[in-house]
Amino acid sequence: MTTLGMSIFSDINASLRRGLDLLRESLRDNEADYTKGPIGRALGLLAIPMMLEMSMESVFAIVDIAFVSRLGTDAIAAVGITEAVVTVLFAMSIGLGMGTTAMVSRRIGAKQPDGAASVVGQALWIGAIVSIAIGVFGVIYAEQILRMMGASDSVVITGSGFTAVLLGGSASILYLFLLNAAFRGAGDASVALRSLWLANGLNIVLDPCLIFGLGPFPEMGVTGAAVATTIGRSTGVLYQLWYLFDGRGRLEFHVRHLRIKPGLIRRMLIISLGGIGQYFIATTSWIIIMRIVALYGSSAVAAYTIALRMLEFVWLPAWGLGNAAATLVGQNLGAGEPRRARESAWRAARYNTIFLTGVGVFVVAFAANITALFSSDPDVVRIGSHCLRIMGLGFPMYAVGMVITQALNGAGDTGTPTAINFVCFWLLQIPLAYWLATSISLGPNGAFLAIVISESLLTVLSVIAFRRGGWQRMAA
């Protein structure tokens, strides 16, 4: 081997070793200070476990639909419609988590771990009240919810149990998001990842057992998928609480931090309400899109459900980079380093664009093959592949938008993304989707195209808002 070849080989080996060292460090508990040192390293330590964490969250969706798809089109449609409704719960969970991340990360950056732990204590109380209200409502009105969403009688019969269990177990969803948001804000991203590993492991094992009645388990059909998911998520929450109360990590949580502090709750609700409003606007728009798609029958709903599950599998890991940017922005603002906060967001946006552009090319190229993995119905495969191709074209724009939006949220500026979402989703996406689907006669493809257009506008407006810099002066 020549001297040049040996030098190149040595450089590659050194790069691989550094990459493996970074990976190992990111997956274990560490005491890294994310307000100092190279931004790329800080982003890597946070983004790796956060991207893996979001991948684990997307596995819930993929595993459920993989098994449920064997029960037929009605079962898939029931899951899709219920998940469209549950996105409202996700909106509340993510919105509350947004406030938690912003407040925890700001205090950790300012070297105030006791204040960060008090924020978590207030989040636990808020989570309890919200999850009880949603759980009771979901159990009582499960059938009515499905009918309101346009489900046929057969879908209601098939899916009402699934809806009741999933909404009844809303505490598992809410706390999983809230506590993971707290751990991410503190910089303990590996804890959030481990909780989802545990939750997913149980879900993967229990799903086929409870759906098909394997061994000693009862055959519960599509309802079994909801039971398995709820058990898995609840176990993940128990792990989170054990770690939190054990006093490990950066939060240093104790029972005294459960003392109610009205001032902190008020501040958290102010920030979180912006986040909840932001995601409520987005998710209700997705629900209405589902309602528009439902005009074209159960096959269209099933196709859209499959496509969304596959897109979630890609988007959620990419969202992990956005979460990393939010934590870095919050902690660096707390440490009085706005320039470093700004550079962290742009660096994450560049990495995300590279990642999602590559994935988008793959999705567009193999859309039909991907859809056919989950259904043999020709109509489902046709509509689902159209959805994946159309949505895949917007991946580069989504990549920038999801990071910059999360950076604004991490600074505590949840109001700006809420206003942008209102314009892009309620004023543009919904009427455009209905017009393209019905008046222009594009059918479901019109709804899919409206999503791409509105998400692209969201990215443009978010970048403009971030460049103006008002987020640097937000209190959290």
C-alpha angles and dihedrals in degrees: 000000000000123000090251091051092049090050092051091046090050092050091050091050092049091050091050091050091050090048093050091047090052091048093050093047093048092053096052132061108277139172098224117154105225093194093068138048129029113348092217091058093047090049091049094050090053102033098051096061092036093053090047089047091054089046088057090051090052090050088067089062096043096047093048095049092044091060098033091053088070089065094063142256096302091056092050091048091050091053092046095050093045092049089051088057093042089057086076087061089046088052091056092044094048092043093052089043089053092058090046094050093047094049097041094046093048091053094044089051089050090050094248104131093161090057090048091053091051089055089056091051091057091047090057092056094047090049092053094054095046096045093050092052094048094042095054093045093048095051094048099044104032096123094044091052092055093047091048088056091056099258117163120240091259091052091050092051091047098043110031092093091050090051094047095049096044094049093038089057093049092128089071091055096042097048094043089058096039097049093042088051089054093049091047092049090052091049094249093123093149090066091056089049094051092050090056093045088058094044093048095046091057093044093052092050097043099041099076092035095056098034097050101023098244117187113331094348121107119247103246101164116207091348088065090065090059092046092050093048093048093049091048094048092045091054089051089053091051089054090050092051092047091052092045097050092041087071097236127142130020099313098068091199122193135174090259089067088068089071107119114250110188093196093056092044090051092051092046092050092049091054094037095048088061089051093045091048090048094053094035088060091047096045096044086053089054089049092052089047087054088051090052091049089049088065086076097055141258093302091060092047091048091049092049090047093052092046092049092049091053092046090050088055087062102032097051096059088047087050086058089069088053090052090051090052090050092053093047092048092050096045094045093049088051089052092049095251107126093157091056090046091054095047091048091058095049092046091052091048091054093050092047093051091054091049099046096042090058092047091047092057090052093048093050092047097048102029095125093046092050094050092046089060089071105034140024093197106116093216092050092049092047097049093039094052091049089052093051093047094049094044092044091063090067098052097106090054093045089053095061095038097053093051098044092045091052090048089057090048092048089057089055093252097127093145096071096055088046092057091046091050091051091055097042100041110027100029097037116014101048100047092038092051093050093045094048093044098047115015095038090037095228090135116200090347089067091058091049092050091051089056092056093048095048094045090051091052089049090057093051094049093045092053091050091051093047093050091054088063102216089133090070090070097050120120120224 
